Amino acid sequence: MTTTDQDKAPAGGSDNQPEISFRRQLSIAWHSFWATAVRNRVLGLAAALLSVILMSTYGQVLLNRWNVPFYNALERRDLDEFIRQLGVFAMIAGALLVINVVQTWLSQMTALYMREGLSRDVIDQWLTDRRAYRLSVSSPLGVNPDQRLHEDARKLAEMTTSLSIGLVQSTILLASFIGVLWQISSDFTLEIAGHAISIPGYMVWGALLYAGLASLLSQAVGWPLTRLNADRYAREADLRFSLMRANENLEAIALASGEATERRHIHEDLDQVLAKIRQLAGALTNLTWVTAGFGWLALIVPTLIASPAYFAGTVTFGGLMMAAAAFTQVYAALRWYMDNFGAIADWKATLLRVTVFKAALSDMEDRRPDGADIVLQPSDQGRFAFKDVVICSRPQGGVCESLFRIAEKDPEVKHGERVMFNGDPGVNRKLLFNAMAGLWPFGSGTITVPADGDVLYLPQLEYLPEGKLRSILAYPVASAGFTDEQLASALTSVGLERLVVSLDQRARWDRMLDRDEQMALAFASILLRRPRAIVFNDVLEGLEPETVARLAALMAELQDITLIYIGRSEAYLQTLQPRLLHLERVS
């Protein structure tokens, strides 16, 4: 399959990706979530998760209090109390185990429904009102949207769930244990130079200072991660697109002996991915110096901070262990941001890519691209009309470098009429076809077309979706609306009677059928659907003479249907005797 310059989407990745504020990103994400059908299920699961987190926190508070009698029993060498406290531990730990299992299931279900809502919303916006095609020819965001639709949407849903749960859980732990730690350390008295000094909330201030220092260092070291993650995902998308493009054109590559060239292109894209991963590895390594360093120190820092009071004799060994455990809980809650700085940067990069994509789709409703001045107007009379139509072949930043128009003054095509559009050498006739279908808005003037659903646009290369043959014949309507007899009759009329027995076979028909057979299949679909008007884009070009004759004869039998053929075809001209219209360059 080849493409003209006008068919190619503009290249680009995150380097020229539009930026939107973080506030707008959150606003887009929130409105998207609120509009989804799974909203109530997610909110219900969130309420259940909050209850489970509260129960888990209460269990951890009980476990923290358990430290005092347990370690004091050890200090007194009280075996009976030691065994009794082991039983208490078993009950608390067992309850926490059940709560952890329930929390895991609830979090997984929340992530599942979050992904369902987000993915369905983005896909529905993408495949609505021809936005996907319009985005592909007007923005670099449309070059390889599969990364944003699939991988980015998955990561955003899963990471939003996990980070939200972690943030809520850390906040509740902090609120619960900071009071415990304050109360424990309120009686701590330090001996300094022979003077007894009491500092209210001594351990709390130590935890705040330690966690604050860790977070500041994490911010300073890890700030490039958001940008690097966004760049990496863009490069991953480019690599995936190259692999998909090569896979879809294996025959042409093999015939041209182009494996070495394709291999070089793919390796170049892979090199881009690996370069970004190397930069990420360096940034994450630097961040690990901070996170791991403070993590290891956290094993001993609580005991070190509380040890002066213990050696002064103002706190028991059990009290020391309880204070150290409470300090650890408070510090763990406070350092949540530091521990998750890399994950938050990854989440922000994914949020940016998804919301920028959604914003581009939404903005298409409010803003037409520069130079998009062709107005498409529906008609209730089933006619086509062209008023002052001038089409731009190569729009560049709102300025057109090449123009062409219809030579005849404001022609109209009445219902049931046969017309052929020809053109000067070098005129891209396909752009008139796309403009009539609403896919190419660049130029000026007004094109009147029959109402939606009354026109079938048949391109030179027909799209054959994967699936059963009966579904492809009826595409895009449901095959259930046609009987097997109707399907068989349509196939027989176009010379594909051998496929009647394969109506229920699922296959990649675009690879199993040659171009003549694919176009014949498209004509079989026309015989089934019988629209009021059909616009052909040079569909007879390059077909075998027998196929051309058969299909031209079928066109002649389509009575009471408007036929517009854009292109040059002697068979169409001789068989249907159409009215000729001409496309000419504008000097």
C-alpha positions, -999 to 999 in steps of 0.1 A, spaced: 0 0 0 14 34 -10 5 68 2 7 103 -13 22 132 6 -13 143 15 -21 109 30 8 110 53 3 122 89 27 147 102 55 133 122 62 142 157 66 129 192 67 144 227 92 170 215 65 190 198 37 177 220 14 206 232 16 214 268 -14 220 291 -14 231 327 -14 205 354 -47 220 367 -63 215 333 -50 180 331 -67 172 365 -99 189 353 -100 169 321 -94 136 340 -121 145 366 -147 153 340 -139 122 320 -143 101 351 -175 118 362 -191 111 328 -183 74 326 -209 47 332 -186 30 358 -185 61 381 -209 47 407 -191 14 409 -158 31 414 -172 54 441 -188 24 458 -155 5 458 -137 36 470 -160 39 500 -154 2 508 -116 8 505 -118 37 529 -136 15 554 -110 -12 551 -81 12 553 -96 27 586 -99 -9 600 -63 -16 589 -51 15 606 -69 7 638 -53 -27 638 -19 -12 634 -25 11 663 -35 -19 684 -3 -37 672 18 -6 682 2 -6 717 10 -44 719 47 -35 718 47 -22 754 34 -53 773 53 -77 749 87 -61 753 82 -54 790 74 -91 795 107 -99 777 125 -74 799 110 -90 831 115 -126 817 78 -132 824 71 -164 804 33 -165 811 28 -129 800 50 -135 770 29 -165 758 -3 -145 764 10 -116 743 18 -140 715 -19 -150 714 -29 -114 713 -5 -109 684 -19 -138 666 -55 -123 668 -44 -89 656 -21 -102 628 -48 -126 617 -74 -98 614 -49 -76 596 -41 -104 571 -78 -107 562 -81 -70 559 -50 -69 536 -65 -96 513 -98 -77 511 -80 -44 504 -60 -61 476 -92 -74 459 -110 -40 462 -80 -22 448 -77 -45 418 -114 -41 411 -112 -4 414 -82 -3 389 -102 -25 366 -133 -3 365 -111 28 363 -94 14 332 -127 4 317 -142 39 322 -111 57 309 -104 34 280 -140 34 267 -142 72 271 -110 79 251 -118 53 224 -154 67 220 -141 102 217 -114 91 192 -138 71 169 -165 98 168 -174 122 140 -143 113 120 -121 128 147 -95 100 144 -88 108 107 -90 146 112 -65 144 140 -42 122 119 -39 149 92 -39 180 115 -18 171 145 13 150 155 -9 135 182 -27 115 156 4 97 142 4 67 165 -25 71 190 -25 34 200 1 40 227 -22 66 244 -53 46 238 -39 13 252 -8 14 273 -11 50 286 -47 45 295 -39 13 313 -10 28 333 -30 59 342 -59 39 356 -38 15 375 -14 41 389 -42 65 398 -57 37 419 -25 26 436 -12 61 443 -46 73 456 -49 43 479 -13 48 491 -19 85 497 -51 80 517 -36 52 537 -5 72 545 -27 102 555 -48 81 579 -17 64 594 -1 98 599 -33 112 616 -35 81 638 1 77 648 12 113 651 -11 116 681 2 84 696 38 95 690 32 129 706 16 113 736 45 88 740 72 114 737 55 141 758 71 125 789 105 122 774 131 141 795 166 146 782 197 150 803 219 177 788 249 191 808 232 180 840 200 197 832 167 179 826 150 192 794 115 183 783 105 189 747 68 184 740 63 161 710 100 154 708 97 123 686 71 140 663 95 169 656 123 144 649 101 125 624 90 157 607 125 170 603 138 136 590 110 131 565 111 167 554 148 165 546 142 132 527 114 147 506 133 179 497 163 159 486 140 136 465 125 166 448 159 181 440 173 149 426 142 134 409 126 164 391 137 153 356 118 121 358 84 134 346 98 148 314 120 117 308 91 93 313 69 113 288 97 113 262 102 76 267 66 68 261 66 89 229 97 70 217 81 36 226 50 46 206 73 54 176 89 20 178 56 2 181 43 21 150 74 11 130 69 -25 139 32 -25 131 39 -7 98 65 -33 88 42 -61 98 14 -48 77 36 -44 46 57 -76 47 49 -86 12 59 -52 -3 91 -52 18 100 -87 7 94 -79 -30 115 -48 -28 143 -66 -8 139 -38 17 145 -58 48 178 -41 55 163 -6 51 134 -15 74 157 -31 98 178 1 99 147 23 105 135 0 133 169 0 149 170 38 148 136 39 166 149 13 191 181 34 197 158 63 206 140 42 231 172 28 246 187 63 249 157 75 269 158 44 291 196 51 298 187 87 308 159 73 330 182 47 345 207 75 355 179 96 370 165 67 389 199 57 402 205 92 415 171 91 432 179 57 448 209 72 466 183 94 485 155 69 489 176 39 498 199 59 520 171 74 541 154 40 541 184 22 557 189 50 582 153 47 592 160 13 608 181 30 635 171 67 636 140 62 657 160 43 684 188 69 682 163 97 687 146 80 717 177 66 733 186 97 754 153 94 773 158 56 777 193 60 791 181 88 813 157 62 828 125 82 819 111 55 796 110 17 798 124 -7 772 88 -14 761 81 23 759 112 27 738 101 0 713 66 15 712 80 50 705 103 36 678 75 17 661 52 48 662 81 69 648 85 44 620 48 46 611 48 84 612 79 85 591 66 60 566 35 81 562 55 113 559 80 99 534 52 84 512 59 112 487 96 104 486 91 67 483 67 73 454 84 102 437 94 80 407 59 66 405 43 101 408 66 114 380 56 84 358 19 90 367 22 127 358 38 119 324 11 94 316 -16 119 327 -1 145 304 -1 122 274 -37 110 279 -52 144 287 -33 162 259 -48 136 236 -83 140 250 -80 178 249 -70 177 212 -100 156 204 -123 179 224 -109 210 209 -116 198 174 -153 206 180 -145 242 188 -116 250 165 -110 243 129 -74 240 117 -58 269 98 -70 270 62 -100 247 69 -127 267 52 -146 242 31 -181 240 44 -200 207 42 -237 212 40 -264 185 42 -293 184 17 -327 170 22 -333 167 -16 -306 140 -21 -285 162 -44 -249 173 -46 -239 209 -52 -205 227 -55 -205 265 -49 -172 284 -53 -152 253 -43 -114 256 -43 -94 228 -27 -59 233 -12 -35 205 -20 -7 214 4 -17 235 34 14 247 53 7 267 85 -25 282 71 -10 291 38 -18 270 7 9 262 -18 -13 245 -44 -49 251 -54 -74 235 -78 -111 239 -85 -140 226 -106 -138 242 -140 -176 242 -145 -193 271 -126 -211 258 -94 -223 224 -108 -251 204 -93 -257 167 -94 -293 156 -92 -306 124 -77 -301 94 -100 -276 112 -123 -242 97 -134 -212 120 -133 -174 116 -138 -148 141 -124 -116 142 -145 -87 165 -140 -55 182 -152 -23 162 -148 -9 166 -113 -43 174 -97 -49 152 -67 -84 141 -74 -86 121 -42 -88 154 -22 -121 162 -38 -133 127 -28 -121 134 8 -136 169 8 -170 155 -2 -168 130 26 -159 157 52 -123 144 56 -104 173 39 -115 208 50 -86 227 35 -97 252 9 -129 273 4 -164 272 -8 -195 251 1 -202 214 -8 -238 202 -5 -242 165 0 -272 142 7 -280 137 44 -259 113 65 -266 76 58 -277 83 22 -242 83 7 -216 56 4 -180 66 -2 -159 39 -18 -122 45 -17 -96 30 -41 -84 7 -14 -113 -7 6 -109 -14 43 -116 -50 52 -119 -55 90 -109 -87 106 -139 -110 113 -164 -133 96 -170 -128 59 -207 -120 65 -197 -92 89 -174 -77 63 -200 -78 36 -224 -58 58 -198 -35 74 -205 -11 90 -241 -23 97 -250 -55 115 -249 -86 93 -280 -99 111 -301 -75 89 -294 -97 59 -303 -133 52 -279 -159 39 -297 -159 6 -291 -122 2 -254 -125 11 -250 -154 -13 -268 -136 -41 -245 -105 -37 -214 -126 -38 -225 -145 -69 -234 -112 -87 -198 -100 -84 -182 -133 -93 -173 -145 -58 -196 -174 -56 -167 -196 -43 -169 -176 -11 -205 -184 -3 -194 -214 18 -171 -192 38 -197 -167 52 -189 -178 88 -152 -181 84 -131 -156 104 -99 -145 88 -77 -117 77 -95 -113 44 -74 -84 33 -45 -109 30 -65 -138 17 -81 -119 -12 -63 -101 -40 -72 -65 -50 -97 -75 -76 -115 -97 -52 -115 -71 -25 -130 -45 -48 -156 -71 -59 -164 -77 -23 -170 -39 -18 -194 -40 -48 -212 -69 -32 -217 -48 -1 -232 -20 -23 -257 -45 -37 -267 -54 -2 -270 -19 12 -282 0 -19 -276 36 -7 -292 66 -25 -258 79 -37 -223 64 -42 -191 84 -47 -162 63 -62 -126 72 -59 -110 57 -91 -120 22 -79 -116 6 -114 -80 18 -118 -55 -11 -119 -80 -39 -120 -81 -68 -145 -101 -61 -177 -126 -88 -168 -132 -74 -133 -135 -38 -147 -161 -49 -172 -181 -69 -146 -181 -40 -121 -189 -13 -147 -219 -34 -158 -231 -37 -121 -228 1 -118 -251 5 -149 -277 -17 -132 -279 5 -101 -310 23 -110 -323 54 -91 -289 58 -74 -267 88 -79 -232 77 -91 -202 101 -90 -169 87 -102 -138 107 -94 -109 95 -117 -103 83 -152 -121 51 -164 -129 43 -200 -151 15 -189 -172 38 -167 -173 64 -194 -184 39 -222 -209 19 -200 -227 46 -181 -223 77 -205 -219 101 -175 -218 139 -175 -182 150 -174 -169 176 -150 -133 188 -149 -108 197 -122 -83 224 -131 -53 241 -114 -57 276 -101 -30 298 -114 
